Amino acid sequence: MAALAHASGLFYYLEKMSIGCSHHKLEKDADPDFDYGDMAYLHTVPCLGQLQPGQAMQSVEDLFRAPIYRHSPQHNDYLLIRDRNG
């Protein structure tokens, strides 16, 4: 678990499209539609999994890196948080 006052970051990793690709877009037009996070190109950071050119993956980073995905929570989903004091 992260320590108090320790912030986690949201990032999305983008695999650049090759210049010769027929579906090549300008970088400003190739950004995926994520509501949160900062963009990083995949060639600068190792990533979990394989991404195709033009594909993106969002992750949460702290002392770890884990992929995250948008989903619709069910009405019976809950989060239980417990600390050492009970």
Contacts in CASP RR format, 6 or more apart in sequence:
PFRMAT RR
TARGET T0000
AUTHOR 0000-0000-0000
METHOD contacts of the structure
MODEL  1
MAALAHASGLFYYLEKMSIGCSHHKLEKDADPDFDYGDMAYLHTVPCLGQ
LQPGQAMQSVEDLFRAPIYRHSPQHNDYLLIRDRNG
2 8 0 8 1.000
2 62 0 8 1.000
2 63 0 8 1.000
6 62 0 8 1.000
7 62 0 8 1.000
8 60 0 8 1.000
8 61 0 8 1.000
8 62 0 8 1.000
9 37 0 8 1.000
9 38 0 8 1.000
9 60 0 8 1.000
9 61 0 8 1.000
9 62 0 8 1.000
10 36 0 8 1.000
10 37 0 8 1.000
10 38 0 8 1.000
10 58 0 8 1.000
10 59 0 8 1.000
10 60 0 8 1.000
10 61 0 8 1.000
10 68 0 8 1.000
11 37 0 8 1.000
11 38 0 8 1.000
11 39 0 8 1.000
11 40 0 8 1.000
11 58 0 8 1.000
11 59 0 8 1.000
11 61 0 8 1.000
12 32 0 8 1.000
12 34 0 8 1.000
12 37 0 8 1.000
12 38 0 8 1.000
12 39 0 8 1.000
12 40 0 8 1.000
12 56 0 8 1.000
12 57 0 8 1.000
12 58 0 8 1.000
12 59 0 8 1.000
13 39 0 8 1.000
13 40 0 8 1.000
13 41 0 8 1.000
13 42 0 8 1.000
13 45 0 8 1.000
13 47 0 8 1.000
13 51 0 8 1.000
13 56 0 8 1.000
13 57 0 8 1.000
13 58 0 8 1.000
13 59 0 8 1.000
14 30 0 8 1.000
14 31 0 8 1.000
14 32 0 8 1.000
14 39 0 8 1.000
14 40 0 8 1.000
14 41 0 8 1.000
14 42 0 8 1.000
14 54 0 8 1.000
14 55 0 8 1.000
14 56 0 8 1.000
15 41 0 8 1.000
15 42 0 8 1.000
15 51 0 8 1.000
15 52 0 8 1.000
15 53 0 8 1.000
15 54 0 8 1.000
15 55 0 8 1.000
15 56 0 8 1.000
16 27 0 8 1.000
16 30 0 8 1.000
16 41 0 8 1.000
16 42 0 8 1.000
16 43 0 8 1.000
16 53 0 8 1.000
16 54 0 8 1.000
17 23 0 8 1.000
17 24 0 8 1.000
17 25 0 8 1.000
17 30 0 8 1.000
17 53 0 8 1.000
17 54 0 8 1.000
18 24 0 8 1.000
18 53 0 8 1.000
21 53 0 8 1.000
30 54 0 8 1.000
31 39 0 8 1.000
32 56 0 8 1.000
34 56 0 8 1.000
34 58 0 8 1.000
37 58 0 8 1.000
42 51 0 8 1.000
47 57 0 8 1.000
48 57 0 8 1.000
48 59 0 8 1.000
48 65 0 8 1.000
48 66 0 8 1.000
48 67 0 8 1.000
49 57 0 8 1.000
51 57 0 8 1.000
57 67 0 8 1.000
58 67 0 8 1.000
58 68 0 8 1.000
58 69 0 8 1.000
59 65 0 8 1.000
59 66 0 8 1.000
59 67 0 8 1.000
59 68 0 8 1.000
60 66 0 8 1.000
60 68 0 8 1.000
END
